[in-house]
Amino acid sequence: MNIWKKLRKNPLGIIGLILIVAFAIVAILAPVIAPIPDDMRNLARTFTIPNSMLREGFSSQPTPPSDAHMFGLAAGGYDIFWGLIWGTRAAFMVGIVVTLLTALVGMTVGTLAGYFGGWIDNIFMRFTDIIFAFPNIVLLMILVIVLRGGLPVIMLALILVGWAQYARVVRGDVLKVKRLEFVDAARSLGNTDSRVIIKHALPNSLNSLLALVSLDIGATVVSFAALSFIGVGVPEGFPDWGYLINISRPYFGQIEYWYTYIYPASFILLFVLGWTLLGEAIREAIDPRSR
């Protein structure tokens, strides 16, 4: 409650929250805003998201915005507006689900490593060092290519690459907490290690994770879009902002085709901006020393 009171006084945090809520409404109402035509009702879906965008013909040249297609058609006849709306649902699916699962894995690893120490700490932290030794995008590309792409594979790859930062943060918090007197008192009263971890170690690490999770949702969506942009992962025609920019690459810098890349780029920018502003506001609310 105290965090919410401080958050309300941060105008940038409120702007971020408004942006997130607006995108959430679009994602929820995607079937209403961009209805699925009858001839696409039987199209395969992944996590409620159609595996292909609405398509009008197969022209290799984009078509300018019109009454029938308000944002125009991208190369290949893909409806940009339709792709952006359903791409919002894909962004939320990837961003939130991947980040929460990543945080859960990292929190588990960091807690075990920090609390028990010794060989457990050494093994887990060496794996963490290996993750940090390579650029994330390189590891993501390798995993997605080896596992042969698809939305579930991309989400799994993002989790496998992203847990290390959470593990380090939680481990540091647990190392500090386990040396405090109340933890020693809990042990002396006969509490088991699992009980001490759940009641004392983890709760004192959650505040540090709140801001990190919010910031990481935007970063996860950017990584997802980057994979789509370089042509790795999602199938052809999947409603994703990065894929829309990918098929618009031949028209970068051509003013007459601005709509093919400006619209999806704006969606990515605003989505990431919303989570970044909210994450920074949460960080300031948790830590009054932050500026």
C-alpha positions in Angstrom: 0.0 0.0 0.0 2.9 2.4 0.8 4.4 1.7 -2.5 1.1 2.5 -4.3 0.9 5.8 -2.4 4.4 6.8 -3.6 3.7 5.5 -7.1 0.7 7.8 -7.4 2.9 10.8 -6.8 5.2 9.9 -9.7 3.7 11.4 -12.9 6.0 9.3 -15.1 5.0 6.2 -13.3 1.3 7.0 -13.9 2.0 7.6 -17.6 3.6 4.2 -17.8 0.7 2.6 -16.0 -1.8 4.3 -18.4 0.2 3.0 -21.4 0.2 -0.6 -20.0 -3.5 -0.5 -19.3 -4.2 0.8 -22.8 -2.2 -2.0 -24.3 -3.9 -4.6 -22.0 -7.3 -3.4 -23.2 -6.2 -3.8 -26.8 -4.9 -7.3 -26.1 -8.1 -8.4 -24.3 -10.4 -7.0 -26.9 -8.3 -8.1 -29.9 -11.1 -10.4 -31.3 -13.5 -7.4 -31.2 -11.1 -4.7 -32.5 -9.6 -7.0 -35.2 -12.2 -9.8 -35.9 -11.1 -13.0 -37.4 -12.8 -13.6 -40.8 -14.9 -16.7 -41.2 -12.4 -18.2 -43.6 -9.8 -18.1 -40.8 -11.9 -19.5 -38.0 -10.2 -22.9 -38.4 -6.7 -21.5 -38.5 -4.3 -23.1 -36.0 -3.6 -21.0 -32.9 -0.8 -20.8 -30.4 -1.9 -19.6 -26.9 -5.1 -18.1 -28.4 -3.1 -16.2 -31.0 -3.8 -17.0 -34.7 -0.7 -18.4 -36.4 -1.1 -16.1 -39.4 -2.2 -12.5 -40.0 -5.1 -11.4 -42.1 -4.0 -11.4 -45.7 -5.3 -9.6 -48.8 -3.6 -11.0 -51.8 0.1 -11.7 -52.2 1.5 -8.5 -53.7 5.2 -7.9 -53.0 4.5 -4.2 -52.8 2.9 -2.5 -49.8 -0.5 -0.9 -50.2 -1.2 2.6 -48.6 -3.8 3.0 -45.9 -7.4 3.1 -47.1 -10.9 2.7 -45.7 -10.7 -1.0 -46.0 -7.2 -1.2 -44.4 -6.6 1.8 -42.1 -2.9 1.1 -41.6 -2.3 -0.2 -45.0 -1.0 -3.6 -46.2 2.6 -4.7 -45.7 4.6 -6.7 -48.3 2.9 -10.0 -48.9 -0.6 -8.5 -48.4 -0.5 -8.6 -44.6 -2.9 -6.3 -42.9 -0.8 -4.1 -40.7 -3.6 -3.0 -38.3 -4.7 -6.6 -37.8 -1.1 -7.7 -37.1 -0.5 -4.9 -34.6 -3.7 -5.7 -32.6 -3.0 -9.4 -32.4 0.7 -8.7 -32.0 -0.3 -6.8 -28.8 -1.7 -10.0 -27.3 1.5 -11.9 -28.4 3.6 -9.2 -26.7 1.7 -9.6 -23.4 1.8 -13.3 -23.6 5.6 -13.4 -24.2 6.4 -10.5 -21.9 4.4 -11.4 -18.8 4.6 -15.2 -19.0 8.2 -15.4 -19.9 9.3 -12.8 -17.3 7.3 -14.4 -14.4 8.7 -17.9 -15.2 12.2 -16.5 -15.6 11.9 -14.7 -12.3 10.6 -17.9 -10.7 13.6 -20.0 -12.0 16.1 -17.3 -11.1 14.5 -16.8 -7.6 14.7 -20.5 -6.9 18.4 -20.8 -8.0 19.4 -17.6 -6.2 17.7 -18.6 -3.0 19.2 -22.1 -2.9 22.7 -20.7 -3.8 22.6 -17.9 -1.2 21.1 -19.8 1.6 23.0 -23.1 1.5 26.3 -21.8 0.0 29.2 -24.2 -0.4 29.1 -26.5 -3.4 25.5 -25.7 -4.3 26.4 -22.0 -4.6 29.5 -22.8 -6.7 27.6 -25.0 -9.1 24.7 -22.6 -9.6 26.9 -19.5 -9.9 29.2 -21.1 -12.4 26.2 -21.8 -14.6 25.2 -18.1 -14.1 28.7 -17.0 -15.2 28.3 -19.1 -18.4 25.1 -17.4 -19.2 26.6 -13.9 -18.7 29.7 -14.9 -20.7 27.8 -14.7 -24.0 25.6 -12.0 -25.5 21.9 -12.8 -24.9 20.9 -12.5 -28.5 23.6 -15.0 -29.6 22.4 -17.6 -27.1 18.8 -17.0 -28.1 19.5 -17.5 -31.7 21.4 -20.7 -31.1 18.7 -22.1 -28.8 15.8 -21.1 -31.2 17.6 -22.6 -34.2 18.6 -25.8 -32.5 15.1 -26.3 -31.1 13.5 -25.3 -34.5 11.6 -22.2 -33.6 7.9 -21.5 -32.9 6.4 -19.3 -30.2 6.7 -21.9 -27.3 10.4 -22.5 -28.3 11.1 -18.8 -28.3 9.5 -18.4 -24.8 11.5 -21.4 -23.5 14.8 -19.9 -24.9 14.1 -16.5 -23.3 13.6 -18.2 -20.0 16.8 -20.3 -20.3 18.8 -17.1 -21.1 17.1 -14.7 -18.7 17.1 -16.4 -15.3 20.7 -15.6 -14.5 20.1 -11.9 -13.6 17.4 -12.8 -11.1 19.5 -15.5 -9.6 22.3 -13.0 -8.8 19.9 -10.4 -7.4 18.1 -12.8 -5.1 21.4 -14.5 -4.1 22.8 -11.2 -2.9 19.6 -10.4 -0.9 19.5 -13.9 0.7 23.2 -13.7 1.7 22.5 -10.5 3.6 19.3 -11.8 5.2 20.6 -15.1 6.4 23.2 -13.4 8.6 20.6 -11.3 10.5 19.6 -12.1 14.1 16.0 -12.9 13.4 17.0 -15.7 11.0 19.3 -17.2 13.7 16.4 -16.9 16.2 14.1 -18.7 13.7 16.6 -21.6 13.4 17.1 -21.8 17.2 13.3 -22.2 17.6 13.5 -25.4 15.4 12.3 -24.0 12.1 13.4 -26.1 9.1 15.4 -24.6 6.3 12.5 -24.6 4.0 10.4 -22.7 6.5 13.1 -20.1 7.1 13.5 -19.6 3.3 9.8 -19.2 2.7 9.0 -17.0 5.7 12.1 -14.9 5.9 14.6 -15.2 3.0 12.2 -14.9 0.1 9.9 -12.1 1.4 13.0 -9.9 2.0 14.0 -10.4 -1.7 10.6 -9.6 -3.3 11.0 -5.8 -3.2 14.1 -6.0 -5.3 12.4 -8.2 -7.8 9.3 -5.9 -8.4 11.1 -3.2 -10.3 13.3 -5.7 -12.1 10.3 -7.7 -13.3 8.6 -4.6 -14.7 11.7 -3.5 -16.5 12.3 -6.9 -17.8 8.9 -7.3 -19.4 9.7 -4.6 -21.9 13.2 -6.0 -22.5 11.8 -9.5 -23.1 9.4 -8.1 -25.8 12.3 -6.3 -27.4 14.3 -9.5 -27.5 11.3 -11.4 -29.0 10.9 -8.7 -31.6 14.6 -8.8 -32.4 14.4 -12.5 -33.1 11.5 -12.0 -35.4 13.3 -9.1 -37.1 16.3 -11.2 -38.0 13.9 -14.0 -39.2 14.5 -16.5 -36.4 11.7 -18.1 -34.5 8.1 -17.2 -35.4 6.5 -18.8 -38.5 5.9 -16.8 -41.6 3.0 -14.4 -41.2 2.7 -14.7 -37.4 1.1 -11.5 -35.9 4.2 -10.0 -34.3 5.5 -6.4 -34.3 9.1 -7.6 -35.0 7.9 -9.7 -38.0 6.1 -6.7 -39.5 9.3 -4.7 -39.3 11.2 -7.6 -40.8 9.1 -7.7 -44.0 9.3 -3.9 -44.2 13.2 -3.8 -44.3 13.4 -3.3 -48.1 11.4 0.0 -47.7 13.3 1.6 -44.8 14.0 5.2 -45.7 11.3 5.3 -48.4 8.9 8.0 -47.3 6.0 6.6 -49.4 6.1 3.4 -47.4 6.5 4.9 -44.0 3.4 3.1 -42.6 5.1 -0.3 -43.1 7.7 0.3 -40.3 6.5 3.4 -38.4 3.4 1.8 -37.0 5.0 -1.4 -35.6 8.1 0.5 -34.4 5.7 2.9 -32.5 3.9 0.0 -30.9 7.2 -1.5 -29.7 8.4 1.9 -28.4 5.3 2.7 -26.5 4.9 -0.7 -25.0 8.5 -0.8 -23.8 8.3 2.8 -22.6 5.2 2.0 -20.5 6.9 -0.9 -18.6 10.2 1.1 -18.3 8.5 4.1 -16.7 6.5 1.9 -14.4 9.6 -0.1 -13.4 11.6 3.1 -12.6 8.7 4.4 -10.6 8.4 1.2 -8.6 12.2 1.3 -8.0 11.9 4.8 -6.6 8.9 3.9 -4.5 10.8 1.0 -3.0 14.1 2.8 -2.5 13.7 6.5 -1.4 17.4 7.1 -2.1 16.9 6.4 -5.8 16.8 9.4 -8.1 
